[in-house]
């Protein structure tokens, strides 16, 4: 599959088959995040693989928006290092996208669970603290997201996108009237 095909076929998968993901495939998915670019090539991202079902169930209680983690085959916790680079949030975001697309390439479904909350520091502290405590993550790391992975129980149809012309501009910003 080419990259655009992976992008076109990517769906938010929150219902998974009860089937393990082979270690080789998990390693390829991790490599996609590892090889993702980072600002100034600084190591401002770290990835933590979780495949233990009890831990996935515990992580599913991080926010009301990630109960599907309880049935995932695995998850990748994406961590940022603000002490290393001011681009930690961008770097982790790019890595998350690369991880998701490699999962699609391998026929593995994924869902993005936002943990870091840029607009509500108290909520972010609560979410990140919960994950940090569960997984023994040092305080100097930011817990940006948890990507749940598993084989899709079903393949949802594509969501309707807003008009392409309202998103893409050429040469200068265009305000539609």
Backbone as a chain_set.jsonl record, in Angstrom:
{"seq": "XXXXXXXXXXXXXXXXXXXXXXXXXXXXXXXXXXXXXXXXXXXXXXXXXXXXXXXXXXXXXXXXXXXXXXXXXXXXXXXXXXXXXXXXXXXXXXXXXXXXXXXXXXXXXXXXXXXXXXXXXXXXXXXXXXXXXXXXXXXXXXXXXXXXXXXXXXXXXXXXXXXXXXXXXXXXXXXXX", "coords": {"N": [[0.855, -1.182, 0.0], [0.526, 2.257, -0.733], [1.501, 5.43, 0.763], [-0.543, 7.406, 0.585], [-2.745, 5.756, 0.136], [-2.814, 4.4, 2.604], [-3.432, 6.565, 4.252], [-5.949, 7.237, 3.232], [-7.383, 4.953, 3.917], [-7.281, 4.831, 6.65], [-8.907, 4.54, 9.711], [-10.699, 5.314, 12.709], [-10.417, 2.935, 14.954], [-12.13, 1.276, 17.354], [-13.17, -1.029, 18.222], [-12.119, -4.189, 18.678], [-10.835, -7.335, 17.432], [-10.436, -10.365, 19.307], [-7.497, -11.028, 19.276], [-4.064, -11.522, 19.135], [-1.374, -9.308, 18.239], [1.283, -10.039, 16.157], [4.685, -10.096, 17.321], [6.64, -9.206, 15.501], [5.192, -7.487, 13.86], [4.385, -5.545, 15.697], [6.883, -4.496, 16.278], [7.547, -3.312, 13.809], [5.614, -1.319, 13.732], [6.38, 0.18, 15.955], [8.887, 0.978, 14.973], [8.099, 2.777, 12.996], [7.28, 5.01, 14.482], [9.663, 5.537, 15.822], [11.376, 6.191, 13.68], [10.237, 8.488, 12.758], [10.436, 11.943, 11.859], [12.14, 14.51, 13.781], [12.328, 17.696, 15.371], [15.302, 19.389, 14.74], [16.557, 16.967, 14.85], [16.558, 15.938, 17.416], [16.212, 13.776, 20.251], [13.337, 13.892, 21.267], [11.121, 12.408, 21.753], [9.618, 9.472, 23.111], [8.701, 6.03, 23.128], [6.424, 3.756, 24.493], [5.614, 0.494, 24.709], [2.731, -1.346, 25.437], [1.394, -4.399, 26.175], [0.207, -5.999, 27.974], [-2.748, -7.283, 29.159], [-4.097, -6.691, 31.571], [-2.939, -4.264, 32.296], [-3.705, -2.721, 30.101], [-6.44, -2.632, 30.554], [-6.431, -1.157, 32.928], [-5.344, 1.264, 31.963], [-7.428, 2.039, 30.343], [-9.078, 3.472, 31.928], [-8.111, 5.985, 32.14], [-9.173, 8.341, 30.961], [-12.591, 9.315, 30.287], [-12.815, 8.87, 27.613], [-11.373, 6.787, 26.525], [-12.242, 4.041, 26.824], [-12.131, 1.882, 25.144], [-9.532, 0.953, 25.122], [-9.368, -1.174, 26.861], [-9.987, -3.438, 25.437], [-8.12, -3.586, 23.477], [-5.383, -5.045, 21.641], [-2.846, -4.218, 22.07], [-0.965, -1.301, 23.041], [0.531, 1.851, 22.346], [2.253, 4.108, 24.17], [2.858, 7.449, 23.861], [5.443, 9.539, 24.497], [6.642, 12.757, 25.44], [9.558, 14.87, 25.501], [10.148, 17.633, 26.94], [12.415, 18.676, 28.108], [14.426, 18.219, 26.365], [13.817, 19.213, 23.816], [12.176, 22.042, 22.406], [10.322, 21.403, 20.578], [8.89, 19.159, 21.26], [6.122, 18.514, 21.358], [5.256, 18.718, 18.703], [6.967, 16.795, 17.58], [6.135, 14.407, 18.845], [3.549, 14.304, 17.934], [3.847, 13.971, 15.159], [5.15, 11.484, 15.185], [3.085, 9.908, 16.25], [1.224, 9.951, 14.147], [2.709, 8.626, 12.142], [2.999, 6.105, 13.348], [0.32, 5.265, 13.424], [-0.278, 5.133, 10.67], [1.495, 3.128, 9.782], [0.439, 0.993, 11.176], [-2.043, 0.746, 9.853], [-1.082, 0.033, 7.33], [-0.237, -2.551, 7.914], [-2.587, -3.838, 8.381], [-3.609, -3.518, 10.874], [-5.76, -2.131, 13.242], [-6.236, 1.144, 14.666], [-6.55, 3.544, 17.33], [-6.654, 6.844, 18.603], [-5.853, 8.08, 21.656], [-6.06, 10.934, 23.336], [-4.035, 12.241, 25.792], [-2.394, 14.276, 26.952], [-3.448, 17.56, 27.579], [-3.741, 20.505, 26.149], [-5.138, 22.818, 26.749], [-6.217, 22.686, 29.256], [-4.694, 22.597, 32.023], [-4.961, 21.393, 34.548], [-6.601, 19.164, 34.045], [-4.932, 17.847, 32.233], [-2.741, 17.299, 33.907], [-3.981, 15.502, 35.659], [-4.726, 13.33, 33.95], [-2.215, 12.645, 32.759], [-0.773, 12.09, 35.084], [-2.101, 9.829, 36.037], [-1.475, 7.882, 34.086], [1.304, 8.029, 34.2], [1.831, 7.127, 36.829], [0.792, 4.505, 36.678], [2.518, 3.293, 34.839], [5.062, 3.816, 35.675], [6.431, 6.133, 34.775], [8.861, 8.627, 34.386], [8.788, 11.921, 35.916], [9.673, 13.993, 34.275], [8.826, 13.505, 31.714], [6.308, 14.069, 29.256], [3.082, 12.845, 28.884], [1.712, 12.283, 26.02], [-0.085, 10.864, 24.322], [-2.051, 7.842, 23.941], [-1.974, 5.225, 21.815], [-4.211, 2.928, 20.867], [-4.144, -0.419, 19.726], [-5.118, -3.034, 17.484], [-6.642, -5.826, 15.777], [-9.19, -4.938, 13.554], [-12.586, -5.277, 14.511], [-14.621, -4.656, 12.868], [-14.754, -2.844, 9.772], [-15.123, 0.437, 9.714], [-17.056, 2.712, 7.672], [-15.882, 5.42, 5.606], [-15.624, 8.677, 7.04], [-17.519, 11.611, 6.358], [-15.893, 14.227, 4.847], [-15.302, 17.761, 5.243], [-15.693, 20.218, 2.659], [-13.025, 20.156, 0.373], [-12.017, 22.514, -0.721], [-12.45, 24.328, 1.291], [-10.467, 23.946, 3.072], [-7.958, 23.796, 1.834], [-5.687, 26.099, 0.535], [-4.322, 28.213, -2.02], [-1.416, 29.919, -2.806], [-2.27, 32.365, -1.496], [-4.104, 33.191, 1.471], [-7.526, 32.46, 1.419], [-10.625, 33.834, 1.992], [-13.75, 32.571, 2.351], [-16.909, 33.688, 1.301]], "CA": [[0.0, 0.0, 0.0], [1.303, 3.487, -0.679], [1.164, 6.271, 1.911], [-1.861, 8.018, 0.4], [-3.735, 4.7, 0.379], [-2.911, 4.199, 4.056], [-4.15, 7.727, 4.78], [-7.35, 7.131, 2.815], [-8.028, 3.806, 4.57], [-7.184, 4.947, 8.095], [-10.155, 4.761, 10.441], [-10.602, 5.222, 14.17], [-10.899, 1.597, 15.3], [-12.282, 1.15, 18.803], [-13.68, -2.377, 18.509], [-11.048, -5.051, 18.21], [-10.94, -8.793, 17.553], [-9.644, -10.943, 20.397], [-6.399, -11.634, 18.524], [-2.782, -10.859, 19.409], [-0.586, -8.779, 17.123], [2.619, -10.655, 16.222], [5.791, -9.243, 17.787], [7.3, -8.586, 14.353], [4.363, -6.37, 13.407], [4.495, -4.497, 16.711], [8.197, -3.863, 16.106], [7.461, -2.44, 12.634], [4.812, -0.156, 14.13], [7.266, 0.986, 16.799], [9.907, 1.583, 14.115], [7.513, 3.931, 12.308], [7.377, 6.135, 15.413], [11.083, 5.781, 16.07], [11.978, 6.802, 12.501], [9.57, 9.756, 12.437], [11.351, 13.07, 12.028], [11.998, 15.351, 14.964], [12.983, 18.991, 15.228], [16.755, 19.385, 14.96], [16.941, 15.567, 15.049], [16.74, 15.702, 18.849], [15.362, 12.664, 20.715], [12.346, 14.455, 22.189], [9.985, 11.492, 21.865], [9.869, 8.096, 23.531], [7.539, 5.167, 22.906], [6.322, 2.695, 25.49], [4.669, -0.524, 24.254], [2.007, -2.066, 26.486], [0.601, -5.502, 25.624], [-0.388, -6.694, 29.11], [-4.193, -7.003, 29.164], [-4.498, -6.039, 32.822], [-2.506, -2.873, 32.22], [-4.567, -2.049, 29.123], [-7.709, -2.364, 31.259], [-6.183, -0.053, 33.847], [-5.179, 2.481, 31.172], [-8.729, 2.414, 29.767], [-9.76, 4.338, 32.9], [-7.383, 7.256, 32.177], [-10.185, 9.369, 30.682], [-13.832, 8.675, 29.823], [-12.781, 8.755, 26.161], [-10.539, 5.669, 26.057], [-12.613, 2.731, 27.363], [-11.783, 0.881, 24.137], [-8.205, 0.391, 25.402], [-9.526, -2.425, 27.609], [-10.094, -4.557, 24.496], [-7.046, -3.506, 22.478], [-4.36, -6.086, 21.757], [-1.631, -3.542, 22.54], [-1.03, 0.157, 22.955], [1.8, 2.565, 22.391], [2.178, 5.367, 24.895], [3.782, 8.373, 23.212], [5.954, 10.446, 25.524], [7.42, 13.902, 24.977], [10.678, 15.299, 26.34], [10.363, 19.081, 26.858], [13.766, 19.009, 28.567], [15.354, 17.993, 25.255], [13.498, 20.06, 22.671], [10.941, 22.822, 22.458], [9.43, 20.833, 19.566], [8.434, 17.847, 21.735], [4.725, 18.243, 21.019], [5.216, 18.461, 17.266], [7.655, 15.528, 17.321], [5.29, 13.289, 19.272], [2.374, 14.276, 17.054], [4.27, 13.351, 13.9], [5.385, 10.057, 15.468], [1.773, 9.259, 16.406], [0.671, 9.751, 12.809], [3.48, 7.58, 11.466], [2.621, 4.841, 13.999], [-1.028, 4.905, 12.981], [-0.256, 4.747, 9.262], [2.141, 1.815, 9.656], [-0.546, 0.012, 11.638], [-2.982, 0.55, 8.735], [-0.341, -0.723, 6.309], [-0.147, -3.952, 8.343], [-3.93, -4.375, 8.63], [-3.914, -3.362, 12.298], [-6.545, -0.933, 13.504], [-5.727, 1.992, 15.73], [-7.34, 4.671, 17.826], [-5.818, 7.833, 19.266], [-6.358, 8.563, 22.938], [-5.316, 12.125, 23.768], [-3.811, 12.324, 27.237], [-1.984, 15.66, 27.169], [-4.524, 18.512, 27.286], [-3.041, 21.787, 26.062], [-5.959, 23.943, 27.199], [-6.677, 22.497, 30.636], [-3.514, 22.059, 32.709], [-5.388, 20.532, 35.643], [-7.045, 17.903, 33.442], [-3.738, 17.208, 31.697], [-1.991, 16.766, 35.051], [-4.7, 14.332, 36.173], [-4.584, 12.237, 32.977], [-0.808, 12.251, 32.662], [-0.393, 11.513, 36.372], [-2.661, 8.482, 36.117], [-0.66, 7.013, 33.216], [2.665, 8.06, 34.743], [1.871, 6.244, 37.995], [0.546, 3.121, 36.257], [3.614, 2.751, 34.034], [6.348, 4.217, 36.263], [7.042, 7.084, 33.848], [9.467, 9.749, 35.126], [8.046, 13.187, 35.931], [10.123, 14.933, 33.243], [8.218, 13.148, 30.438], [4.909, 14.412, 29.079], [2.327, 11.747, 28.292], [0.953, 12.959, 24.974], [-1.188, 10.058, 23.792], [-1.992, 6.382, 23.928], [-2.585, 4.683, 20.604], [-4.664, 1.554, 21.025], [-3.95, -1.199, 18.509], [-5.709, -4.361, 17.428], [-7.274, -6.131, 14.497], [-10.542, -4.394, 13.603], [-13.75, -6.162, 14.536], [-15.312, -4.277, 11.632], [-14.114, -1.705, 9.128], [-16.113, 1.506, 9.534], [-16.963, 3.447, 6.409], [-15.201, 6.71, 5.719], [-16.417, 9.813, 7.493], [-17.661, 12.677, 5.36], [-15.0, 15.364, 5.074], [-15.806, 19.035, 4.748], [-15.224, 20.487, 1.302], [-11.577, 20.318, 0.229], [-11.744, 23.926, -1.003], [-12.509, 25.137, 2.518], [-9.28, 23.613, 3.855], [-6.737, 23.994, 1.065], [-5.543, 27.414, -0.089], [-3.197, 28.306, -2.932], [-0.705, 31.182, -2.946], [-2.673, 33.309, -0.464], [-5.274, 32.712, 2.213], [-8.783, 32.849, 0.796], [-11.766, 33.837, 2.916], [-15.001, 32.318, 1.626], [-18.026, 34.536, 1.733]], "C": [[0.896, 1.239, 0.0], [0.781, 4.373, 0.45], [-0.227, 6.88, 1.764], [-2.97, 6.991, 0.59], [-3.914, 4.446, 1.869], [-3.688, 5.344, 4.696], [-5.641, 7.608, 4.455], [-8.092, 6.003, 3.543], [-7.973, 3.84, 6.091], [-8.561, 5.265, 8.679], [-9.848, 4.714, 11.926], [-11.241, 3.881, 14.54], [-10.942, 1.48, 16.819], [-12.92, -0.179, 19.203], [-12.74, -3.364, 17.838], [-11.418, -6.525, 18.333], [-10.085, -9.243, 18.738], [-8.499, -11.741, 19.763], [-5.13, -10.841, 18.795], [-2.143, -10.368, 18.111], [0.804, -9.414, 17.225], [3.695, -9.63, 16.588], [6.467, -8.52, 16.631], [6.511, -7.385, 13.847], [4.406, -5.223, 14.409], [5.826, -3.761, 16.582], [8.212, -2.926, 14.896], [6.683, -1.169, 12.97], [5.639, 0.762, 15.023], [8.342, 1.687, 15.966], [9.37, 2.809, 13.383], [7.571, 5.17, 13.201], [8.812, 6.532, 15.686], [11.727, 6.555, 14.919], [11.316, 8.116, 12.093], [10.53, 10.916, 12.678], [11.1, 13.811, 13.332], [12.791, 16.631, 14.753], [14.448, 18.928, 15.624], [17.31, 17.988, 15.228], [17.244, 15.254, 16.517], [15.775, 14.615, 19.322], [14.321, 13.127, 21.745], [11.1, 13.602, 22.317], [10.472, 10.139, 22.348], [8.575, 7.326, 23.372], [7.566, 4.035, 23.916], [5.233, 1.728, 25.029], [4.05, -1.222, 25.459], [1.164, -3.141, 25.804], [-0.065, -6.316, 26.732], [-1.854, -6.298, 29.24], [-4.658, -6.321, 30.446], [-4.102, -4.567, 32.812], [-3.351, -2.097, 31.22], [-5.923, -1.719, 29.751], [-7.547, -1.197, 32.224], [-6.075, 1.27, 33.078], [-6.497, 2.95, 30.554], [-9.522, 3.333, 30.687], [-9.09, 5.721, 32.992], [-8.317, 8.439, 31.959], [-11.459, 8.643, 30.266], [-13.827, 8.393, 28.321], [-11.963, 7.581, 25.639], [-10.958, 4.3, 26.625], [-12.255, 1.583, 26.421], [-10.386, 0.291, 24.347], [-8.294, -0.96, 26.117], [-9.563, -3.638, 26.68], [-9.049, -4.519, 23.392], [-6.064, -4.657, 22.692], [-3.063, -5.509, 22.322], [-1.88, -2.039, 22.463], [0.388, 0.706, 22.961], [1.545, 3.899, 23.075], [3.265, 6.265, 24.304], [4.148, 9.461, 24.223], [6.786, 11.554, 24.901], [8.47, 14.302, 25.991], [10.902, 16.8, 26.192], [11.751, 19.512, 27.309], [14.8, 18.877, 27.453], [15.094, 18.933, 24.078], [12.193, 20.804, 22.877], [9.916, 22.313, 21.452], [8.848, 19.479, 19.975], [7.003, 17.535, 21.327], [4.572, 17.96, 19.525], [5.83, 17.094, 16.952], [6.794, 14.329, 17.702], [4.045, 13.173, 18.399], [2.704, 13.612, 15.729], [4.484, 11.85, 14.108], [4.066, 9.306, 15.598], [1.141, 8.983, 15.049], [1.385, 8.646, 12.048], [3.125, 6.203, 12.028], [1.281, 4.366, 13.462], [-1.015, 4.431, 11.528], [0.444, 3.413, 9.038], [1.197, 0.718, 10.135], [-1.542, -0.288, 10.516], [-2.331, -0.287, 7.648], [-0.311, -2.214, 6.629], [-1.509, -4.582, 8.616], [-4.345, -4.306, 10.086], [-4.691, -2.063, 12.466], [-5.946, -0.144, 14.651], [-6.72, 3.061, 16.127], [-6.417, 5.55, 18.653], [-6.507, 8.294, 20.539], [-5.508, 9.726, 23.404], [-5.232, 12.138, 25.287], [-3.416, 13.75, 27.596], [-3.128, 16.58, 26.739], [-3.936, 19.912, 27.321], [-3.837, 22.957, 26.634], [-6.437, 23.829, 28.639], [-5.557, 21.799, 31.408], [-3.901, 21.088, 33.821], [-5.829, 19.159, 35.12], [-5.854, 17.143, 32.878], [-2.926, 16.575, 32.822], [-2.644, 15.503, 35.591], [-4.498, 13.122, 35.244], [-3.151, 11.717, 32.929], [-0.34, 11.582, 33.947], [-0.88, 10.081, 36.52], [-1.803, 7.504, 35.315], [0.766, 6.908, 33.761], [2.793, 7.091, 35.914], [1.715, 4.775, 37.591], [1.768, 2.494, 35.595], [5.001, 3.177, 34.521], [7.126, 5.16, 35.349], [7.614, 8.251, 34.654], [8.693, 11.066, 34.941], [8.478, 14.154, 34.835], [9.601, 14.59, 31.846], [6.782, 13.641, 30.426], [4.241, 13.229, 28.393], [1.366, 12.381, 27.285], [-0.274, 12.158, 24.556], [-0.953, 8.585, 24.065], [-2.697, 5.945, 22.655], [-2.925, 3.22, 20.848], [-4.584, 0.832, 19.696], [-4.634, -2.553, 18.606], [-6.295, -4.589, 16.043], [-8.728, -5.689, 14.564], [-11.61, -5.479, 13.644], [-14.59, -5.916, 13.287], [-14.583, -3.07, 11.062], [-15.176, -0.623, 8.913], [-15.956, 2.179, 8.178], [-16.316, 4.807, 6.666], [-16.162, 7.779, 6.229], [-16.463, 10.846, 6.379], [-16.759, 13.832, 5.754], [-15.684, 16.652, 4.622], [-15.151, 19.302, 3.399], [-13.722, 20.79, 1.286], [-11.205, 21.79, 0.038], [-11.77, 24.787, 0.254], [-11.284, 24.916, 3.405], [-7.989, 23.993, 3.139], [-6.77, 25.346, 0.367], [-4.309, 27.386, -0.979], [-2.696, 29.752, -2.992], [-1.02, 32.21, -1.865], [-3.913, 32.774, 0.234], [-6.537, 33.301, 1.606], [-9.885, 32.779, 1.854], [-13.027, 33.661, 2.083], [-16.102, 33.211, 2.18], [-19.326, 33.854, 1.523]], "O": [[1.925, 1.252, 0.675], [-0.269, 4.089, 1.026], [-1.008, 6.871, 2.716], [-4.022, 7.312, 1.143], [-5.039, 4.292, 2.344], [-4.509, 5.118, 5.585], [-6.49, 7.854, 5.312], [-9.3, 6.096, 3.759], [-8.551, 2.978, 6.752], [-9.273, 6.145, 8.196], [-8.844, 4.134, 12.343], [-12.458, 3.718, 14.448], [-9.912, 1.573, 17.487], [-13.177, -0.421, 20.382], [-12.583, -3.379, 16.617], [-12.195, -6.92, 19.202], [-9.127, -8.569, 19.115], [-8.533, -12.971, 19.721], [-5.13, -9.615, 18.693], [-2.347, -10.938, 17.039], [1.438, -9.333, 18.277], [3.618, -8.46, 16.212], [6.83, -7.351, 16.76], [7.096, -6.378, 13.449], [4.458, -4.057, 14.016], [5.886, -2.544, 16.756], [8.823, -1.859, 14.951], [7.053, -0.076, 12.542], [5.603, 1.982, 14.866], [8.672, 2.846, 16.219], [10.103, 3.776, 13.173], [7.879, 6.262, 12.724], [9.138, 7.716, 15.773], [12.525, 7.464, 15.147], [11.791, 8.787, 11.176], [11.345, 10.87, 13.6], [10.013, 13.754, 13.906], [13.798, 16.643, 14.045], [14.789, 18.467, 16.714], [18.405, 17.845, 15.77], [18.086, 14.407, 16.817], [14.643, 14.543, 18.845], [14.41, 12.8, 22.928], [10.119, 14.027, 22.928], [11.586, 9.713, 22.04], [7.486, 7.892, 23.467], [8.61, 3.431, 24.16], [4.061, 2.099, 24.965], [4.752, -1.636, 26.382], [0.324, -2.835, 24.958], [-0.83, -7.236, 26.441], [-2.171, -5.121, 29.411], [-5.533, -5.456, 30.4], [-4.862, -3.718, 33.277], [-3.682, -0.936, 31.461], [-6.483, -0.651, 29.504], [-8.43, -0.345, 32.326], [-6.648, 2.278, 33.492], [-6.66, 4.137, 30.274], [-10.528, 3.909, 30.273], [-9.467, 6.534, 33.835], [-8.255, 9.426, 32.691], [-11.404, 7.461, 29.925], [-14.741, 7.745, 27.813], [-11.866, 7.396, 24.426], [-10.087, 3.47, 26.885], [-12.094, 0.444, 26.859], [-10.085, -0.77, 23.802], [-7.395, -1.791, 25.99], [-9.209, -4.744, 27.09], [-9.09, -5.333, 22.47], [-5.936, -5.176, 23.801], [-2.284, -6.212, 22.965], [-2.871, -1.579, 21.897], [1.311, 0.102, 23.507], [0.735, 4.708, 22.622], [4.437, 5.891, 24.253], [3.293, 10.191, 24.726], [7.539, 11.324, 23.955], [8.298, 14.1, 27.193], [11.752, 17.215, 25.405], [12.218, 20.589, 26.939], [15.921, 19.367, 27.582], [16.029, 19.394, 23.424], [11.235, 20.275, 23.441], [8.763, 22.745, 21.47], [8.364, 18.733, 19.123], [6.702, 16.392, 20.982], [3.835, 17.054, 19.136], [5.283, 16.33, 16.157], [6.733, 13.346, 16.963], [3.549, 12.073, 18.155], [1.936, 12.789, 15.231], [4.044, 11.041, 13.291], [3.943, 8.184, 15.107], [0.585, 7.907, 14.826], [0.748, 7.825, 11.388], [2.969, 5.245, 11.271], [1.129, 3.203, 13.089], [-1.666, 3.442, 11.192], [0.021, 2.639, 8.179], [1.162, -0.369, 9.557], [-1.851, -1.452, 10.259], [-2.947, -1.205, 7.107], [-0.355, -3.047, 5.724], [-1.582, -5.736, 9.037], [-5.311, -4.949, 10.495], [-4.327, -1.03, 11.905], [-5.24, -0.69, 15.498], [-7.609, 3.431, 15.36], [-5.509, 5.057, 19.323], [-7.612, 8.834, 20.499], [-4.366, 9.536, 23.82], [-6.248, 12.054, 25.977], [-4.042, 14.366, 28.458], [-3.707, 16.401, 25.667], [-3.664, 20.449, 28.395], [-3.255, 23.988, 26.97], [-7.002, 24.779, 29.182], [-5.482, 20.57, 31.441], [-3.238, 20.069, 34.012], [-5.472, 18.126, 35.686], [-5.772, 15.924, 33.027], [-2.475, 15.436, 32.698], [-1.955, 14.545, 35.941], [-4.146, 12.033, 35.697], [-2.905, 10.517, 33.043], [0.411, 10.608, 33.899], [-0.175, 9.224, 37.054], [-1.448, 6.432, 35.804], [1.356, 5.828, 33.778], [3.751, 6.322, 35.984], [2.424, 3.908, 38.102], [2.028, 1.303, 35.768], [6.0, 2.923, 33.849], [8.334, 5.005, 35.17], [6.927, 8.804, 35.513], [8.032, 11.274, 33.923], [7.716, 15.058, 34.492], [9.899, 15.305, 30.889], [6.111, 13.634, 31.458], [4.776, 12.678, 27.431], [0.338, 12.943, 27.661], [-1.372, 12.704, 24.448], [0.155, 8.144, 24.371], [-3.869, 6.255, 22.442], [-2.038, 2.383, 21.014], [-4.917, 1.399, 18.656], [-4.717, -3.142, 19.683], [-6.426, -3.661, 15.245], [-9.432, -6.022, 15.517], [-11.546, -6.466, 12.911], [-15.187, -6.835, 12.727], [-13.881, -2.36, 11.782], [-16.027, -0.752, 8.034], [-14.865, 2.212, 7.608], [-16.226, 5.268, 7.804], [-17.348, 7.784, 5.896], [-15.548, 10.934, 5.559], [-16.852, 14.352, 6.866], [-16.535, 16.636, 3.732], [-14.156, 18.666, 3.052], [-13.226, 21.581, 2.088], [-10.198, 22.256, 0.572], [-11.174, 25.864, 0.277], [-11.095, 25.633, 4.388], [-7.038, 24.458, 3.767], [-7.743, 25.696, -0.301], [-3.367, 26.634, -0.728], [-3.473, 30.683, -3.205], [-0.106, 32.866, -1.365], [-4.678, 32.0, -0.342], [-6.604, 34.496, 1.316], [-10.041, 31.761, 2.527], [-13.339, 34.485, 1.224], [-16.193, 33.444, 3.385], [-20.376, 34.419, 1.83]]}, "num_chains": 1, "name": "protein.A"}
